[in-house]
Amino acid sequence: MSVSDVARLITPPNNPNEAPQQRDWSNIEAALATSLPEDYKEFINLFGTGKIDNFIWIFNPFSQNENVNLATKVHVQLTALFELQAYGEVLPYKLFPESNGVFPFGITENGDVLYWHTVGQPDAWTVLVNEAWSPDWEAFGMIMTEFLFKVLGRQIRPNAFPSAFPSATPNFIRGH
């Protein structure tokens, strides 16, 4: 699956908000100390900042909004998981930057967090969903764009997602 497959289900904006002008990700990847999956970069290049069908936000490293900025949210989400571990909670996955750790890339309106399971090269990272306020994690053996395509096409539905999502005509709403 590719970003163009996802774009068949949700129309990208004509003028994406906070999409990178130069398509240069080297500074972002250097700051994060990792390469990022190509499908993710293509998604941000095409869609920019916004919400998928009024429910899913994909973090954007170019966003000025700290609530959806990738670097900010990586720090916030991983710090929260490190603190849970410090208080004795056993997590089913290692945390980035450990090898095979989890790396957040999105969040739902309900607070469910979408992570990459950083096994292998970035283009092979698969999706995990951690239900909000829950120790429950669900693994999807697919990359981000395949996950989005299958969720939007109603081929799969994470347990944490409401049954009304996605709508009959999913859309993309530009955000800021």
Secondary structure, 3 states (H helix, E strand, C coil): CCHHHHHHHCCCCCCCECCCCCCCCHHHHHHHCCCCCHHHHHHHHHHECEEECCCEEECCCCCCCCCCCHHHHHHHHHHHHHHHHHCCCCCCCCECCCCCCEEEEEEECCCCEEEEECCCCHHHCEEEEECCCCCCEEEECCCHHHHHHHHHCCCCCCCCCCCCCCCCCCCEEECC
